[in-house]
Protein backbone atom coordinates (compact mmCIF):
# COMPACT_ATOMS: atom_id res chain seq x y z
CA UNK A 1 0.00 0.00 0.00
CA UNK A 2 1.45 3.37 -0.94
CA UNK A 3 0.56 6.76 0.43
CA UNK A 4 0.07 9.80 -1.76
CA UNK A 5 1.85 12.95 -0.79
CA UNK A 6 1.39 16.44 -2.17
CA UNK A 7 4.46 17.79 -3.87
CA UNK A 8 6.35 20.31 -1.78
CA UNK A 9 7.53 23.54 -3.41
CA UNK A 10 11.20 23.45 -4.18
CA UNK A 11 13.61 26.33 -4.47
CA UNK A 12 13.18 26.22 -8.24
CA UNK A 13 9.39 26.61 -8.01
CA UNK A 14 8.50 30.31 -7.99
CA UNK A 15 5.91 31.38 -5.45
CA UNK A 16 3.46 33.99 -6.70
CA UNK A 17 3.65 37.34 -4.96
CA UNK A 18 0.48 38.59 -3.23
CA UNK A 19 -1.78 40.50 -5.57
CA UNK A 20 -1.48 44.26 -5.24
CA UNK A 21 -4.48 46.56 -5.59
CA UNK A 22 -4.15 49.38 -8.05
CA UNK A 23 -4.14 52.75 -6.37
CA UNK A 24 -5.53 55.83 -7.99
CA UNK A 25 -2.79 58.09 -9.18
CA UNK A 26 -2.96 61.77 -8.24
CA UNK A 27 -3.64 64.21 -11.07
CA UNK A 28 -0.57 65.33 -12.97
CA UNK A 29 -0.01 69.06 -13.42
CA UNK A 30 1.07 70.56 -16.76
CA UNK A 31 4.71 70.50 -15.66
CA UNK A 32 4.60 66.75 -15.08
CA UNK A 33 4.64 67.02 -11.27
CA UNK A 34 2.00 65.18 -9.23
CA UNK A 35 0.03 67.58 -7.07
CA UNK A 36 -2.00 66.58 -4.03
CA UNK A 37 -5.74 67.08 -4.09
CA UNK A 38 -6.61 69.72 -1.48
CA UNK A 39 -8.99 68.64 1.27
CA UNK A 40 -11.21 70.99 3.22
CA UNK A 41 -12.56 70.09 6.67
CA UNK A 42 -16.35 69.90 7.00
CA UNK A 43 -17.30 70.51 10.65
CA UNK A 44 -21.01 71.01 9.79
CA UNK A 45 -22.15 67.81 8.10
CA UNK A 46 -25.36 69.52 6.90
CA UNK A 47 -23.10 71.20 4.32
CA UNK A 48 -22.27 67.85 2.71
CA UNK A 49 -23.95 67.17 -0.61
CA UNK A 50 -24.74 63.93 -2.31
CA UNK A 51 -21.79 62.76 -4.45
CA UNK A 52 -19.21 64.83 -2.52
CA UNK A 53 -15.95 62.92 -2.32
CA UNK A 54 -14.96 62.67 1.34
CA UNK A 55 -12.28 61.20 3.55
CA UNK A 56 -13.18 60.24 7.11
CA UNK A 57 -10.36 60.33 9.69
CA UNK A 58 -9.85 59.50 13.35
CA UNK A 59 -6.67 60.59 15.10
CA UNK A 60 -5.05 61.52 11.77
CA UNK A 61 -5.68 58.05 10.34
CA UNK A 62 -7.96 57.49 7.35
CA UNK A 63 -10.87 55.30 8.39
CA UNK A 64 -12.90 55.46 5.15
CA UNK A 65 -13.16 57.36 1.90
CA UNK A 66 -15.72 57.50 -0.85
CA UNK A 67 -18.75 59.42 -2.11
CA UNK A 68 -21.57 60.73 0.07
CA UNK A 69 -24.76 58.76 -0.54
CA UNK A 70 -27.20 60.33 1.93
CA UNK A 71 -27.11 62.94 4.71
CA UNK A 72 -29.61 63.16 7.59
CA UNK A 73 -31.49 66.45 7.76
CA UNK A 74 -30.00 67.31 11.16
CA UNK A 75 -26.47 66.44 9.96
CA UNK A 76 -25.90 63.92 12.75
CA UNK A 77 -25.26 61.03 10.39
CA UNK A 78 -24.40 60.40 6.76
CA UNK A 79 -23.71 57.39 4.56
CA UNK A 80 -20.88 56.95 2.10
CA UNK A 81 -20.28 54.45 -0.64
CA UNK A 82 -16.68 53.51 0.04
CA UNK A 83 -13.97 53.27 -2.58
CA UNK A 84 -12.50 49.98 -3.75
CA UNK A 85 -15.81 48.12 -3.42
CA UNK A 86 -15.87 48.15 0.39
CA UNK A 87 -19.62 48.84 0.44
CA UNK A 88 -21.77 51.42 2.18
CA UNK A 89 -20.88 52.81 5.61
CA UNK A 90 -22.78 54.94 8.11
CA UNK A 91 -20.81 57.72 9.79
CA UNK A 92 -22.25 59.15 13.05
CA UNK A 93 -21.29 62.45 14.68
CA UNK A 94 -20.78 60.76 18.08
CA UNK A 95 -18.08 58.51 16.60
CA UNK A 96 -15.60 61.37 17.00
CA UNK A 97 -14.54 61.41 13.37
CA UNK A 98 -13.26 64.30 11.26
CA UNK A 99 -14.59 64.64 7.72
CA UNK A 100 -12.67 66.20 4.84
CA UNK A 101 -14.13 66.98 1.44
CA UNK A 102 -12.12 67.18 -1.75
CA UNK A 103 -12.07 70.87 -2.60
CA UNK A 104 -13.45 71.63 -6.05
CA UNK A 105 -12.15 74.64 -7.91
CA UNK A 106 -15.63 75.65 -9.11
CA UNK A 107 -17.39 75.26 -5.76
CA UNK A 108 -17.75 78.29 -3.54
CA UNK A 109 -17.13 77.70 0.16
CA UNK A 110 -20.37 77.28 2.03
N, C-alpha and C positions, 0 to 999 in steps of 0.2 A: 504494500500500500504506500503510495507516495503522497506527500502533502504539497499543495500548491502555495507558492509564496509570491507576493506582489514584487515586481522588480523595484529595487531601491535606486534612487537617482545617484548617478556617479558624477565625478568631477567633470566629465565631458558633457553631461546633459545640462543644457542651460535651463535655468529656472526663470520663468517669466517675472518681470518686475510688476509691482502692483500698478493697477491702472490709475492714471492721473486724470483728474477732472480738468477740463479746459476752463481757464479763468478769462473773464472779460478783460480785454486790454483797454487801458485808458485812452481817451481821444488823443490824437497826435496833432500838435499845432503845426502851422505852416512851416516853421523852421525845422521840423523833424523831431522836436523835443516832446516827450510825453508831459502833459500837464494834469495835475489832479483836478478832479471835479469838486468845486466848492460846495460845502455843506452848510446849511443854516439851521441853527437850533429852532425848535418849535415848542415853546413852553405851553402855549394855548392850543390844545389839540383840536378845538373847534375850527381852527384855521386850516386844518388839513383838508385837502380835496381828494375826491376819488381819482385814482391813477397817479397821485403824487408818488415819486420814488423816495422811499425813506430808509434810514438805517436806525435801528434801535440798539442803544448801548446801555450797559450797566458797568459802573466802575471802569470806564474807558475801554471796555471790551465789547465788541460787536456781538450782540445776541441774535439778531435777525435783520434781514434786509429784504426789500421787495416793494411791491406797489400797494397803495392803500386800496382796500376793497370797499369798506363801509366805515362810517364814523357815527357814533351815537350823538344825538342832538345836544346833550349836555357836555360832550367832549371827554367823558370819563373813560371811554373805551373805544378802541378802533380795531379793525381786522386788516391784516395784510395777507397778500398772496406772496409767499416767500419765493426768492430766487432759487434756481437749481432744482426745481420740482419738490421742494420740501413741504408743500401744502399750505394750508391757510392757518394763520395764528391770530389769537386774540391778545391784544395788548391792553392792560388795565393801568390806570393812573396810580393805583396803590402799589403796583409792583416796583415802584422806585426807578423807573427807566427814563432815559433821556432820548428824545427823538430828534433826529436830524433829517432835513429834507434837502434833496439835491437842488441847489439854487439854479433857476432858469434865467437866462439873460433877459427874456421878454417879460417875465413876471414881475410886477411891482410888489414890493414888500407890503404885507398886510398887517 
